[in-house]
Amino acid sequence: MAGHREPIVKRWQGNPILTKQDVPYPVETVHNAGAVKHRGKYIMLFRSHLCNGRSIIGLAESEDGFRFAVRSKPFLIPSQDEPFASYEEYGVEDPRICAMDGEYLITYSAYSRYGVRIGIAKTWNFEHVERVSLITEADHRNVVIFPQKFSGRYVRLDRPHSNIAPWSIWVSYSPDLVHWGDSKVAIKPMPYHWDEMKIGPGATPIKTEKGWLNIYHGVFKTMDGAVYRLGAALHDLQDPSKVLSVADEWILQPEDPWEVTGYVHNVVFCCGAVPEDDGTIKVYWGGADTVMCAGTARIEDIVDLCLSNPRPPLC
């Protein structure tokens, strides 16, 4: 009899890597962190709920990618300056980090009484941060930017909300990071499938020989609530709106106690992954919207899963 499939993503034995006890200011959660390698150090920008239920973004640093120390002050809090203040009133959440042209572009969800929009900020050193623009109307979430331009334009994946169809992954283009358009749907949830309820892009896409690797989250509704898992897709190297393959199987699901039980039960949610020179990748995910976890995988294994057992991108 065949045994279980070896896990694609291998959890680090020291999980969770960050909890609220590791933060030197009062927070209730530590989760959904973007990640990048900067000057030899790993940087995580993580979301935390405050005791009033609203979110801010903190910063943690690590030499090895697993043992992180949190800075003494938050990295990004709701702005007091317009036009951002009105649209960040309820908090800033779920950052992604894109390294490009000597700087880091940070996309984040901005919550307010008007819904959720996406803001973009930039930094060169993770000491100072400058807001650029609000780049969507309500309601959008989960924006990731490809770390190179295509025909002189920036390209992003995002997830607009819809009451007509399941929430899907779209692709959009911009000449200047401010004005975006030429949008079209790229991947839709698949009916009666692990991602049938909704999907959204997770980590900043990673360039491989066989395509851009997109680690995304998919949601399945059960009698006991929703389950958030991670999946993978490949986008064409020259035209990222062209989806080459979507893996039929997930690559990570909630299993550890801190993923199964927490602020939101049964959640693994990825906003960041860091490729290494040896062909591996460090994957970071929020567990149950409460703690941060990490694991490793071979990039080749994720790519092979996409190509060997695909499902249609548009169902």
C-alpha positions, -999 to +999 in steps of 0.1 A: +000+000+000+013+034-009+023+057+019+015+093+025+031+119+002+062+135+017+053+171+026+064+197+000+069+223+027+088+210+057+080+228+090+108+242+111+110+223+143+111+255+163+077+268+152+061+291+160+089+315+152+072+346+166+044+351+191+030+381+209+053+374+238+082+382+215+070+418+208+082+445+231+050+466+228+014+454+236-001+433+208-025+404+208-013+385+176+017+382+153+009+370+118+007+374+080+043+387+075+060+397+043+096+387+041+128+395+022+165+392+025+182+426+030+220+430+033+224+394+045+196+396+071+161+384+069+134+410+074+098+402+083+071+429+083+043+413+104+008+422+112-004+425+148-038+431+163-039+457+190-061+453+221-088+474+203-089+448+174-072+471+148-039+462+131-005+476+128+027+464+111+059+455+131+094+446+120+116+416+130+151+407+119+171+375+118+205+362+108+193+327+099+157+332+088+142+313+118+152+331+150+138+367+148+141+397+171+114+423+170+123+460+169+112+482+198+087+502+178+061+494+150+072+499+115+039+511+100+008+524+118-023+541+103-013+575+088-024+608+103-019+625+069-043+627+040-052+611+017-040+580+036-055+588+070-092+585+059-085+551+044-062+536+071-085+545+100-093+509+110-057+496+105-030+484+081-026+447+074-009+419+056+022+435+040+041+421+010+076+431+001+090+434-034+127+441-040+132+461-072+157+487-085+175+491-052+144+497-031+117+477-015+080+482-024+056+473+003+019+467-004-005+466+025-043+464+031-057+497+044-090+493+063-115+521+070-153+528+071-151+529+033-139+493+029-105+479+022-080+494-003-044+487-011-016+511-002+019+511-015+049+524+004+087+521-002+119+520+018+156+516+010+168+505+044+138+494+066+146+524+088+125+550+070+093+543+050+075+566+026+039+561+014+035+563-024-002+560-032-035+542-026-035+519-057-070+504-056-106+514-049-126+493-024-126+464-021-092+448-029-068+427-009-036+406-013-016+427-038+018+413-048+041+430-073+064+411-096+100+420-089+108+431-125+091+453-151+075+439-183+077+461-214+085+490-191+055+484-168+050+472-133+028+441-129+008+430-099-015+401-088-044+411-067-078+398-054-108+421-058-140+412-040-171+401-059-206+389-049-212+375-084-183+350-087-158+334-062-130+358-053-102+352-079-067+363-087-063+391-112-034+407-130-030+445-136-003+468-151+011+502-142+036+527-157+044+544-124+031+524-094+002+548-091-021+543-121-031+507-127-052+491-155-054+465-183-068+442-156-079+407-163-087+375-144-058+350-142-069+322-118-103+313-105-113+290-077-122+255-088-156+241-079-157+213-053-119+217-047-097+227-018-097+263-030-133+265-042-145+294-019-118+320-027-082+324-036-056+352-034-019+358-041+004+352-012+041+357-015+059+380-040+063+359-072+096+341-075+114+337-108+124+301-118+136+286-150+101+273-158+080+303-148+071+327-121+062+308-090+031+322-073+024+308-038-013+316-032-039+308-005-071+290-012-101+286+011-125+257+015-158+260+034-166+232+058-194+225+083-170+237+109-160+269+091-134+278+065-100+262+060-071+282+046-044+263+027-015+272+004-012+263-032+011+271-061+009+283-097+033+291-125+031+322-147+048+327-180+082+344-177+075+369-205+038+374-200+027+370-163-010+372-173-005+338-189-008+310-164+012+280-174-001+257-146-019+255-113-011+226-089-041+205-083-030+197-047-022+221-019+014+224-006+005+232+030-025+229+053-032+237+090-019+208+111+000+221+141-020+231+172-012+268+166-025+266+130-057+247+139-067+268+169-063+306+175-078+339+166-091+324+134-091+286+134-076+264+106-055+290+088-021+289+072-017+323+054+015+333+035+026+368+027+063+361+021+088+336+009+126+340+004+144+320-023+180+308-014+210+303-036+209+265-030+175+261-047+155+260-016+129+285-003+120+297+031+082+300+034+066+321+061+030+319+072+006+331+098-009+303+119-046+308+129-041+346+126-022+343+159+015+334+154+042+333+127+056+300+114+083+290+089+093+261+067+115+251+039+109+236+005+128+228-027+117+252-054+120+224-079+095+203-060+069+230-060+074+237-097+072+199-105+040+197-085+025+224-107+036+208-139+030+171-131-005+174-117-022+206-129-058+218-128-073+244-151-066+281-141-100+292-152-128+269-142 
